[in-house]
Amino acid sequence: MRRIVCSPGRRGVRRVLVSAIVAGTVVLSGCNYSFRAGSFPPPHIRTIAIEPFENETTRFELTGELFEELLQRLPGALGIRQAGSDVADAIVTGSINRYDVTAPNYRAGQAGNAAAVLQRQVNISVSVQIVDLVENVILWESTSVRALGEYPEGSPEDEGRARAIELLVQEIVDGAQSNW
């Protein structure tokens, strides 16, 4: 009886060697991988100007509070520097369309007693536009960026407004980045 012994032979060694080279090439090429297309902002945008938003509400302090939050957070979140509108590569403009306070959480009152408010909510809605001043195109815009800032009954409304503005700026960052 004859025994058959399988040895890799030259073809087997060659296959293993080719497979190792291909696998090594794939792994090493992954180290050099970068993703530029579809990133925000486009590579030629290095600076951004932020204009105070027009205010269509009766809450005049909103303009300054939103402007300050945008100045502090937007350029860093987008990885660019702040600049004046006369030298910037892009500009952010917008308007504050809505501001209201609601009571979404309350306990119904018993007969003859008023309802007890447990929580209040500040609702802010804005329209935003980010324009590329170099190529004169709109990079991103939305007519309905909305944020809700909740705060417990008895706390100042400023607390809910600050939270809503913070969330609003994050929505603007997320919206701009999701466009690419």
N, C-alpha and C positions, 0 to 999 in steps of 0.2 A: 504494500500500500504506500502510496506516495503522499507526502504532506506538502500542502501549499502554504508557503509563508508569504504574507503580504508585506512588502517593503515599499516605502514611499517612492523610491526610484527618482530618476531625474525629473520626471513630469510632476510628481507630487511635491518635491522640494521647490520646483519652479513656481507651482501654484501658491504654495505657502508664502514664498518670497514676494510674489506679485501682490498677494492679498495684504501682506504686511506693509508694503510700500504704498499701496492705495489707501489703506487705513491711516497710515502716518501722514500722508499728504492731506487727507480730509481733516484730520485733527489739527495739523499745523495751519492749514488755511483758515480754519475757524478763528485762530488767534488774530488774524489780520482783518477780520470781518468788521465792517462799519456800515452804518445805515444813515445815509444823508438824505436821500430822496424822501420827501414827505415829512420832514422835521419842521417844527415851528420854533422860532421864526426862520424864514429862509436865510441862507448863509450871508447874504448881503445886508441883512438887517442887524446892525450892531447897537443902535441906540433907539430909544423910544421917548416920545413926549406924551405927557398925560394932561389933557385939558380938563378943567372943572366941568362936571356935567350940568346941563340945563336942568332946572328943577321945576316940574309942573305940579308940585304938591304945595301945601301950605306950611310944610316943615322945612324952613329955610336952613336950619343947621345941617341938614342932610348933605348938601353940596360940599361943605367943608369936610365933614366926617368921612364921606366916601372918597373924596379927593385925597385926603391924608392916607387912608388905608391903601388906595391904589398906588400912591407914590412909594409907600413903604414896602409893599409886597409884590407888585406886578413885575417890575424890571428883574428882580432877583429870581422870581419863579420862572420867567421866560429865558433867563440866562443872558440878558442884555443890560446895557447901562441906560440910565435916565439922561435926557438931554432936553434942551429948549426946542420949541417947535420950529424955530428958524434953522436949526442944524440937524435935527433928528432924521433918522431913516424911516421911522414909522410914527404914527400918532394914534392915540386913543381918544375918542370922543363919545358922547352919549347924552342921554337924558333920563332923569328920574321920573318915571311915569305914575307911580302909585306908592302910597304909604298909608297903611291903616293898622289899627290895633284891634284884635278880636279876642274873644274868650272861648277857645275851643274846648276847654275842660272846666265843667262846673257841676255842682250838685244841685239837683232840683229842690226847690223849697217846699216845705210842708204847707198845708192850708193856712193862708194868712201870712206866711213868711216869704221873703225874697230868696231867690236862688243864690247859692254861695259859689263865687268864682274861685276856682282852684289854680288856674293857670291862664296866662295871657300870651299873646303871640303878636309880634310885629311882622307885618308883611311888606316887603319892598320889592318893586319891580322896576327894571331899567331897560333901556335900549342901548346897545353898545356897538361901536364900529371901530375896527383896527385897520388903518389904511397904510399901505406901503407908499411912502412919499417918493421913493427912488423910481419905482416902476409905475406909480400912479394907479394902483389897483387896491381893491378891498381885500384884505387878507382874511378877515372874519367879521361877521356881524350877526347880531341877534336882536330881535325886537321885543323879546320877552325873557330876559334873565330875571329869575325870581328867587328870593330867599326868605326863609321864615326864621325869626329869632324868638325862641320861647323863653319865658321867664315866669317865676312863681308870683302869684297874687301877693301884693304887699311889697314886692321889690320894685325899684325904679324902672320906668319904661326905657331909660337909657341903656340898661343892661340888655334888654331884648334887642334894641336897635343896634348896639355894638356887635352883638352876635349875628344879627341879620346882615350887617355890612361885611363882616368877616367872611361869612358864607357866600355872599354875593361876589366878592373878589375871587374866591376860590372857584365859583361857577364860571367866571369870566376866564380865568386861567385854563380850567378844564375844557371849556368850549373852544377856546382858541387852539389848544393843543390837539383836540380831537378832530379838528378839521383836516389834519394831515395824517 
